[in-house]
């Protein structure tokens, strides 16, 4: 008695499109509101800024400016930014 083998019908291999991994900018949650409630008193970040000395305020503004420049660089040059971070983390120069 002869047995019949069933031929499996295989679908032709269709390459799947490669999806780009999400960029860090896409995963960043929206900024929190500048107002936070503590008990019955509302505290805003402006109340903290008004208590800073002029020197400390200048340092904070300079740090904010540097951060904005770094983010702008990373947004405009994602490949260069990733290479820079990899080199920095691995200790290479």
C-alpha positions in Angstrom: 0.0 0.0 0.0 1.4 3.3 -1.1 1.2 6.2 1.3 0.6 9.6 -0.1 2.6 12.4 1.3 0.9 15.7 1.5 2.8 18.5 0.1 2.9 21.5 2.4 2.0 24.6 0.5 4.5 27.2 1.6 3.8 30.8 1.1 6.5 32.7 -0.7 8.8 34.6 1.6 7.8 38.2 1.6 10.2 40.5 3.4 8.7 42.5 6.1 9.3 46.2 6.2 11.9 47.2 8.8 10.4 49.4 11.5 12.6 52.1 12.9 12.9 52.0 16.6 11.1 54.8 18.4 13.3 57.8 19.0 13.7 59.1 22.6 11.7 62.2 21.6 8.7 60.0 20.8 8.7 58.4 24.2 9.1 61.6 26.2 6.0 62.2 28.3 4.5 65.7 28.1 5.9 68.1 30.6 4.1 68.3 33.9 2.2 71.4 34.7 4.2 74.1 36.4 1.8 74.1 39.3 1.7 71.5 42.0 -0.8 71.3 44.8 0.6 70.7 48.3 -2.1 70.4 50.8 -4.4 73.4 50.5 -1.6 75.6 49.2 -0.7 75.8 45.6 3.0 76.0 44.9 4.4 77.2 41.5 7.9 76.9 40.3 8.0 80.7 39.9 7.8 80.9 43.7 11.0 78.9 43.9 12.7 81.0 41.2 11.8 84.2 43.0 13.7 83.0 46.1 17.0 82.3 44.1 19.8 84.7 44.3 20.8 86.5 41.1 23.9 84.3 40.8 21.9 81.1 41.3 19.3 82.3 38.8 22.0 83.0 36.2 23.5 79.5 36.8 20.1 77.9 36.3 19.4 79.9 33.1 22.9 78.9 31.8 22.2 75.2 32.6 18.8 75.5 30.9 20.4 77.0 27.8 23.0 74.3 27.6 20.3 71.6 27.9 18.3 73.2 25.1 21.4 73.2 22.9 22.2 69.6 23.6 18.6 68.6 22.8 18.7 70.6 19.6 21.9 68.9 18.6 20.5 65.5 19.3 17.4 66.3 17.3 19.3 67.6 14.3 22.1 65.0 14.4 20.7 61.8 15.9 23.5 59.6 14.5 26.3 61.8 15.8 24.6 62.2 19.1 24.3 58.4 19.5 28.0 57.9 18.6 29.0 60.6 21.1 27.0 59.0 23.9 28.3 55.5 23.1 31.9 56.8 23.1 31.2 58.7 26.4 29.7 55.7 28.1 32.4 53.3 26.9 35.2 55.7 27.9 36.6 55.9 24.4 38.0 59.2 23.0 
